[in-house]
Amino acid sequence: MSVHFSVRKTDGEEYEPSSLRDMMCTYDRILRSDNYGYEISKSVEFAKTRDVLNAKQIPLNKMGKGNGEKRAETLTYDDIEAMFRTGQLGLSNPTTLLHTLCFLTQYILAYVV
């Protein structure tokens, strides 16, 4: 039996090559938790699946997918002020307060570590 399917984002865009690999790892974890006995990433029974995944990653890499830098830009004092001024951070409601606490915790830890 042969099963063919296409994996794309809901907007029709291709996934990043690393996202496809991450999906395979997620399925492996699910199978392991159910004591399936085989791993997509290692078992001989899934060799063709890995071959297809690797073959799919080649054109995606050639299209420039997966090559972009994912480095975050440094926030300036003005950026932080703007987040407070526009209500993205602050004390106005529980959600905003939670966002503010998370942001400030990460901001402080970035300087400690």
Rosetta silent file (secondary structure, phi, psi, omega in degrees, C-alpha in Angstrom):
SEQUENCE: MSVHFSVRKTDGEEYEPSSLRDMMCTYDRILRSDNYGYEISKSVEFAKTRDVLNAKQIPLNKMGKGNGEKRAETLTYDDIEAMFRTGQLGLSNPTTLLHTLCFLTQYILAYVV
SCORE:     score description
SCORE:     0.000 S_00000001
   1 L     0.000  137.427 -179.576    0.000    0.000    0.000 S_00000001
   2 L  -124.957  130.914 -179.842    1.302    3.432   -0.886 S_00000001
   3 L  -117.987  130.666  178.527    0.067    6.666    0.628 S_00000001
   4 L  -121.482  137.559  175.166    0.858   10.053   -0.888 S_00000001
   5 L  -152.296  163.577 -179.971    0.116   13.396    0.657 S_00000001
   6 L  -116.119  140.624  179.267    1.254   16.970    0.502 S_00000001
   7 L  -116.916  115.379  177.515    2.228   19.062    3.487 S_00000001
   8 L  -142.099  160.999  174.863    1.728   22.805    3.204 S_00000001
   9 L   -68.767  165.075 -178.023    0.691   25.640    5.451 S_00000001
  10 L   -62.704  -24.122  178.382   -2.970   26.649    5.404 S_00000001
  11 L   -88.562    5.592  177.687   -2.101   29.596    3.143 S_00000001
  12 L    91.247   -9.197  179.213   -0.500   27.234    0.592 S_00000001
  13 L   -70.458  154.254  175.627    3.083   28.199    1.435 S_00000001
  14 L   -76.978  147.951  173.297    5.757   25.551    1.848 S_00000001
  15 L   -75.462  157.867  171.613    7.028   24.762    5.327 S_00000001
  16 L   -66.367  147.314  178.600   10.629   25.427    6.261 S_00000001
  17 H   -55.017  -39.042 -179.464   12.763   22.275    5.900 S_00000001
  18 H   -68.214  -29.319  177.746   13.435   22.241    9.635 S_00000001
  19 H   -66.184  -38.454  177.471    9.683   22.407   10.335 S_00000001
  20 H   -63.256  -42.454  178.368    9.170   19.210    8.353 S_00000001
  21 H   -64.521  -40.271  178.708   11.904   17.519   10.377 S_00000001
  22 H   -62.229  -39.085  178.017   10.316   18.845   13.591 S_00000001
  23 H   -61.562  -42.908  179.376    6.966   17.334   12.574 S_00000001
  24 H   -60.854  -41.764  178.637    8.633   13.966   12.080 S_00000001
  25 H   -64.560  -37.044  177.288   10.162   14.211   15.566 S_00000001
  26 H   -63.118  -45.238  178.169    6.744   15.069   16.998 S_00000001
  27 H   -62.462  -38.163  176.360    5.229   11.984   15.383 S_00000001
  28 H   -59.263  -44.554  179.655    8.111    9.930   16.773 S_00000001
  29 H   -61.934  -41.585  179.627    7.340   11.175   20.294 S_00000001
  30 H   -63.342  -45.270 -179.948    3.660   10.300   19.867 S_00000001
  31 H   -63.944  -40.724  178.387    4.508    6.821   18.610 S_00000001
  32 H   -63.300  -41.590 -178.398    6.994    6.281   21.467 S_00000001
  33 H   -66.169  -24.529  177.092    4.446    7.373   24.062 S_00000001
  34 L   -96.421   11.358  179.486    2.032    4.783   22.649 S_00000001
  35 L    53.800   44.791 -177.511    4.762    2.087   22.659 S_00000001
  36 L   -65.664  -36.236  177.206    4.476    1.694   18.885 S_00000001
  37 L    98.393   -9.742  178.576    7.854   -0.025   18.606 S_00000001
  38 L  -130.699  152.475  175.789    9.110    1.833   15.541 S_00000001
  39 L  -121.651  132.568  179.541   10.581    5.275   15.016 S_00000001
  40 L   -60.562  -37.226 -174.777   10.072    7.248   11.821 S_00000001
  41 L   -79.062  -12.859 -174.844   13.519    8.775   12.211 S_00000001
  42 L  -132.476  -32.508 -172.011   15.389    5.484   12.722 S_00000001
  43 L   -69.917  142.913  178.597   13.438    2.340   11.846 S_00000001
  44 H   -59.178  -33.807 -178.067   14.120    0.519    8.583 S_00000001
  45 H   -61.457  -22.438 -178.717   10.367    0.324    8.015 S_00000001
  46 H  -109.499   20.710 -178.528   10.255    4.107    7.546 S_00000001
  47 H   -59.901  -41.374  179.899   13.319    4.447    5.303 S_00000001
  48 H   -65.909  -35.560  177.055   11.216    5.579    2.321 S_00000001
  49 H   -61.394  -45.029  178.387    9.527    8.202    4.475 S_00000001
  50 H   -65.056  -38.760  178.190   12.925    9.619    5.423 S_00000001
  51 H   -61.745  -42.832  179.169   14.036    9.495    1.778 S_00000001
  52 H   -65.084  -42.485  178.538   10.963   11.476    0.716 S_00000001
  53 H   -60.794  -47.044  179.194   11.534   13.998    3.502 S_00000001
  54 H   -62.943  -39.868  178.906   15.172   14.453    2.492 S_00000001
  55 H   -65.707  -34.780  178.866   14.181   14.765   -1.180 S_00000001
  56 H   -70.369  -33.877 -177.528   11.596   17.416   -0.254 S_00000001
  57 H   -69.700  -29.772 -177.742   14.142   19.408    1.735 S_00000001
  58 H   -61.065  -54.630  179.115   16.535   19.779   -1.228 S_00000001
  59 H   -66.090  -31.643  177.682   14.260   21.945   -3.422 S_00000001
  60 H   -64.080  -41.196  176.984   13.062   23.878   -0.372 S_00000001
  61 H   -64.643  -38.743  178.841   16.655   24.736    0.480 S_00000001
  62 H   -66.706  -29.424  177.305   17.267   25.755   -3.146 S_00000001
  63 L   -76.499   -5.036 -179.738   14.205   28.033   -2.930 S_00000001
  64 L    94.058    1.588  177.529   15.883   29.747    0.006 S_00000001
  65 L   -71.543  139.113  176.194   13.676   28.205    2.654 S_00000001
  66 L    82.737   -2.109 -178.656   15.487   27.510    5.887 S_00000001
  67 L  -100.187  -10.133 -176.826   18.421   29.736    5.052 S_00000001
  68 L   -73.882  150.511  177.009   17.151   32.924    6.644 S_00000001
  69 L   -78.936  139.087 -179.833   18.519   34.180    9.904 S_00000001
  70 L  -107.319   24.695 -176.770   16.119   33.978   12.797 S_00000001
  71 L   -73.766  133.031  178.207   18.036   36.429   14.939 S_00000001
  72 L   -78.683  145.573  176.232   15.880   38.788   16.971 S_00000001
  73 L   -80.146  147.500  179.140   16.539   42.486   16.741 S_00000001
  74 L   -72.934  132.891  177.182   17.618   44.261   19.889 S_00000001
  75 L   -78.756  138.941  175.662   14.903   46.341   21.483 S_00000001
  76 L   -96.691  168.745  176.144   15.732   49.956   22.134 S_00000001
  77 H   -59.149  -38.958  178.873   14.441   52.066   24.987 S_00000001
  78 H   -63.646  -37.587  177.356   12.162   53.792   22.453 S_00000001
  79 H   -62.108  -44.555 -179.256   10.721   50.407   21.378 S_00000001
  80 H   -65.944  -43.091  176.593    9.889   49.538   24.978 S_00000001
  81 H   -58.531  -42.056 -179.673    8.365   52.969   25.567 S_00000001
  82 H   -63.603  -37.705  178.376    6.229   52.516   22.443 S_00000001
  83 H   -64.900  -37.733  176.350    4.927   49.164   23.721 S_00000001
  84 H   -71.290  -42.354 -177.583    3.826   50.822   26.955 S_00000001
  85 H   -64.095  -37.993 -178.113    2.402   53.864   25.149 S_00000001
  86 L   -86.403   -3.064  177.504    0.335   51.741   22.719 S_00000001
  87 L    87.567    6.119  176.153   -0.983   49.467   25.463 S_00000001
  88 L   -70.060  -30.859  173.957    0.867   46.335   24.390 S_00000001
  89 L  -125.504  151.615  178.642    2.510   46.412   27.816 S_00000001
  90 L   148.994 -160.405 -176.242    1.131   47.941   30.986 S_00000001
  91 L  -119.553   14.215 -170.322   -1.341   47.440   33.802 S_00000001
  92 L   -71.372  -27.220  178.168   -4.621   48.112   31.983 S_00000001
  93 L  -156.273  167.921 -176.128   -5.985   44.542   32.032 S_00000001
  94 H   -58.418  -38.948 -179.078   -4.952   41.044   33.139 S_00000001
  95 H   -66.081  -46.082  179.072   -3.639   40.014   29.712 S_00000001
  96 H   -63.427  -39.761  177.742   -1.512   43.120   29.325 S_00000001
  97 H   -61.581  -43.151  178.435   -0.234   42.703   32.874 S_00000001
  98 H   -62.976  -43.840  177.316    0.759   39.101   32.116 S_00000001
  99 H   -60.067  -41.030 -179.616    2.552   40.194   28.924 S_00000001
 100 H   -64.983  -44.513  178.815    4.361   42.882   30.905 S_00000001
 101 H   -62.021  -44.384  178.615    5.461   40.436   33.603 S_00000001
 102 H   -62.879  -45.236 -179.284    6.734   37.954   31.005 S_00000001
 103 H   -61.429  -49.734 -177.134    8.533   40.665   29.066 S_00000001
 104 H   -65.605  -36.889  177.147   10.203   42.188   32.116 S_00000001
 105 H   -62.255  -46.649  178.759   11.214   38.768   33.458 S_00000001
 106 H   -65.489  -37.878  179.982   12.856   37.873   30.148 S_00000001
 107 H   -62.861  -44.620  179.902   14.419   41.324   29.924 S_00000001
 108 H   -68.223  -45.023 -179.040   15.963   40.988   33.384 S_00000001
 109 H   -63.867  -29.130  178.820   17.107   37.391   32.818 S_00000001
 110 H   -63.039  -29.846  179.841   18.807   38.404   29.575 S_00000001
 111 H   -88.571  -22.479 -178.741   21.156   40.574   31.605 S_00000001
 112 H   -80.445  -41.183 -174.747   21.688   38.048   34.405 S_00000001
 113 L   -76.856    0.000    0.000   22.606   35.057   32.243 S_00000001
